[in-house]
């Protein structure tokens, strides 16, 4: 099984993995839209498993943008966004000067990851708006120019993020265009989805992602909420800080399906975290009907790192001092039959407890969050830090395996 951090990562018993180094695991953009497009995180093990976040996955050191595409006629569809088609700096904004305006039909903008700048207007040959607007309302000739410009830019600048948009009266499409959209990550049925006279859609993707793996995709929000049209928040540079998901300690979190946590006889949770401060917070937690069935404080406000799991929950903890600050590799294990619970830090056993024999129950019917505490009934205690990877195993990793995983990625984080 190939895992993002490399061939040396232990795969036996691995049931869940996210890793920000892999575009197949996380959207580098932290995209969200009014229709809650789920292209935020993908489980590397079960790739069709949806992982979402109410507030969106936000990465540090990024400039966010808000993009609107509108339906037709724009006076009737779109509410306060009717005049906002295009790209505006900021997260979820509806006013102010735009970076790029949009008009009728098909559009293309490209961000060069290598130069950390937009690809110059001279590379775009559309009919309007400095070449970025291709009038697909009148026929396929402009669509052919869109395809040609895309191929020209892809050849000239191999490391780019593409923002494509169909705003009101995007009427004509071609097979070559559909193929490009799918390669950038649009849904596999995008040709049937947008094959009518005035669709509204926005795609943020990269060549090679493949159908269904877009960094961000929204379509026809009017059918979801008549006050709003297609609306997507995204950040650039896409991979300027790809080594972490930034949790701001205020409202950021990620929902992961409870199917990741069936009843187990043993469990291992592996994290690569950049610690910032001690506060009442959880980096991962889960429970059913108010029970604390799974929880890691890294650390809690009292300065202790706590690892809790089982019902009633078992625990191992230790005063952290400054051990949590900066990048560190953490591994948390429990085996119910032996009663052993352990915490490893950077490949070394850091804390241990015995006699912890409670059952590791299924969390089906409850909730599991990354970045905050949840018991299924109560949510809060948001994590302040950066998370680069999280793996779950349905068995206890040995010391040798913990060391193997640590050695596979320590150089990436300068540990």
C-alpha positions, 0 to 999 in steps of 0.5 A: 500500500503506497502512503504519502510519506513514502514506502517506509511507512508501516501499512499493516493495520492502517485504516485511515490516513491524511497527509498534507504532502499528498494532493490525493489527501488534502485540498491545499486550498481549503475550499468551501462553498455554499453547497458545502462541496466536500473536496476538503480532505480525502482518506488515503486508505478509503478514497471515497470516504468524505471528510468535511469541515463546517468552517472549512480547512484553513491553511496558514500563510495563505491569501484567500479569495472569494469567487462567484459565478452567477445564473441568468438573468443575474438580476433574478438569481444571486441575491447580493452576489448578482454583481460579484461574478469574478474573483475578490480578495478575502474569505467569504467577501461580497464587496470591494475591488476584484482581482479579476472581473468575470462576464458572460460565459467561460473563464480561466485564470492560472496561479503559478506556484513556482513564481507565486504570481498569476500567469500574465494576461498575455497568455490568454486570448479570450474575447473579453477581460484581458483575455480571461473571458471566452464567450462560449455563448456564441459558439465553440470557437471561444471554447477552442481558444480556451482549450488552446490557452490551457495547453499553452500555459500548461506547457510553459508553466508546469506547476500551476493551479487553475481556476475555471468558471462558467458564469451566466450563458456558458452555453457551448462545450466541447469534448476537449474542454470536458477532458481538461476539466476532468483532469483538473479534478471536476466530477466524472459526469461534468459533461452532463452536469454543465451541458445546458445553456446557462450553468453556473460552476467554479472549479479550482484544480491542478493537472493530473488530479483526475476526475472527482479530486478537485481542490474545489468544485461548486455548481448551481447553488441557486437550487440549494439556496435561492439567495446565493449562486455558485460561490467558492472560497479558496486560498493561494498559494496552493502549496506554499505551506502544504506541510500543515493544516492550520487550526486557529484555536477558535472555530476550525475543525474537521469531521471524520466519519465514525466508520474509521473507529469501529470496535477494536481490540487495539488502536494506534493514532499517529500525528505530526503536529506543530505545537504553539501553546497550552490551552484547554483543547483537543487535537482529536476527540470522539464520543457517543451521547456525551461520553468521552470515548476517544480524546487527545489533549496536546496539551490541556491547559494544565500543561499535561498531555492526555491520551484517553480512550475506551468506555469508561475511558482509560488514560495515560498522561504526563506533564509536557513542559516544552516538549509539545512546542514546534514540530513533533511526531506523536504516537498514541497506542492502547491494547485492551487485552494487556491494559497497556497505553503508551505515548511516543514522542519523536520515536521514543517512549514518552509516557506509559500506563498499565491496567487500562483494560476498558473496551475500545467501543465503536463510535458509530452513532456518535461523532469524531472531530480533528481540531476540537473536543466532541462527545457527540453532545458537546463541542468545544476546546479548539486546537491551536496548532498545525497538523501535517498528518494523521494515521489510525491503525487497528492494532498497536504499533511496536516500538520498532514500527514507531521508529520506522514511521518517525524516520520515514518523515523526520527530515521533512519536518527538520526533526 
